[in-house]
Amino acid sequence: MSTQFNSAFDWGYGEISGNVGNAVTQDTGYDLLTSSIEEFVRGESFRAIMRTRNSDIVRDITPWTEPATLNTWVNYDAVFQGVRYMKDALGFIHLQGLVKDGTVGAGIAIFILPPGHRPLKTLLFPVATNPNTIGRVDITGAGSVEATAGSNTWLSLNGISFKADA
């Protein structure tokens, strides 16, 4: 018996939907091994196999994870998306969320990304911040996500994406 699901999981090509226990084929020509899609629907990670004409790419996929914030940073409010991250099928990390009230400065983390979700070296990202200007978020090789420039009235993590080191 297969279970119908519609997930909010985004491969970068649109949403995945189909029946658990059957292969799901995207317009991109990738197939998803669905033996563990039920685990993803429950909020756990799963393994995907993307089949191309010449090879199979196996990836462990993690759903959106809401980390604990640090250094007095908090989610902005219930109207806006809180801070979260995920690792997609191609190994890219995506951040989202609007935060406030923390300390802005190098070496002061908003939150820490776990191993497997970190860049090899520090990366710098322009971000939107109060009053509708550009701030900067650094993500270190140790996984520290830091607001190094901008306002703590509000700071957006939306649109930050990078290739994970491992």
N, C-alpha and C positions, 0 to 999 in steps of 0.2 A: 504494500500500500504506500503510495507516495503522498507527500504533504505539499500543498500549494504554499508558496511563500512569495512575498514581494519585499525585498530588502532595500534599505537606503544605502547599501554599500556601493560606492562609486569606483569603478575601474579607471575613470578618466574617459570612458566611452559611453557612459550612461548607466542606468540602474540594471541590476541583474534580477530577473524573475524567471520562475519556472517551477518544476516539480522536483522535490528531493528524491534522489534515487535515479534520476535521469540526467543525461548530459545537457548542459545549457550551452547553446551556441549563440554568440554575439554576432552582430553584423561584421565584426572585425575578423571573424574566422577563428577566434579562440574558443576552446572548449574548457569548461570548468568541471573538474572532478567533484561530483556532488555528494560523495559518500559521507562527508562531514559538514554539509551545509547546515544541518540541524544545529550543530554546535555553534556556528556563526550566528544563527538566528537567536540563540540563547545568549549571545554576547561573548562567546569564547572565540579563540582564533581557529582557523582552519587552514588546510593545505589546498592549494589550487595548482592544477596543471594546465598550462596554456600550450596548446599544440599548434605549431606552425607547420609549414610545408616540410621543413628540414629538421626540426628538433622539438623536444619538449622542454618547457621551462617550468620548474617546480618552485613554488614560493609558499612560504607560510604567511598568511594574511592575518592582520590583527584588526578587530573592529575599533571604533572610536573609543579611546580611553580618556577618562577625566582624571588628571593627576591632582594631587594635593598641591595647593599653592603655598608659597613661602614668603617670608619677609613682608608681611602685612598685605600682600597682593590678594585680592578677592575677585570673584566674578562680578561684573558690573551690576546686573540685576536680572530678574527672571524674564524680562522681555527680550534680552539679547543672549546669543549663544555663549555659554560659559566656556572656559578654556578646555581644549581637548586636542588629542593627536591620534593619528593612525598611520599604519604602514600599508601601502598598497601592494598590488601583485608584482609590480616592477621594482620594489624596494625603495620607493620614495616615501618620505615622511611628510605628512601634511598637518599643519597646525590651524586651529580656529579658536576664536573666542575674543571677548572684550573684557579687559580687566581694569581694576582701579585701586587706588589707595596704597600702593606699595612704594618701595624706595627705588628711585631711578639712579642707576650708576653701574659702572663696570664691576664685575665680581659679585653682584647681588642678584640672586636667582629669583625669577618668577616661579619656576618649577624646574625639575630635573628630568630629562628624558632617560629611560633605562638603556642599558647596553643593547645593541642591535638597532637602536633608533637614533643614533648619534652620528654627526659628521666626523670625518677623520681629523680635521682641523677646524678652527673657529671660522664661522661664516657670519657675514653681516647682512642684515635685511632692512630696507626702508619700510616703515609701517605708518599707518594713519594714527594720529594722536590729537588730543585737545590742544588748541582750538582749530581743528581741521587742518593740521599741518603735518609735516613729515617728521617722524622720530626714527630711532634705530633700535633694532633688537639684534643681539649677538647670540649665537648658539655655539657653545664651545665643544671641543672634542670630548670633554668629560660629561656632556649632556646638559650643562647649565644654560637655561633660556633666560637671557638678561635684557632688561630695558636699559640701554646705555645712553639714550637721548630721547627726550619727549616729556610728556606730562603724565603725572599719576592721577589726574582727574579722569582720564580714560585713555586706554592704549589698545589697539586692535592687533591681534595675531593672525587675522584672516589673510590667506594668500601665501603664507610662508610654506615653502616646499623645498626639499632638498633630497639628494640621494644619500641613503644611510651608508655608513662605512662598511658594515658587515651584513 
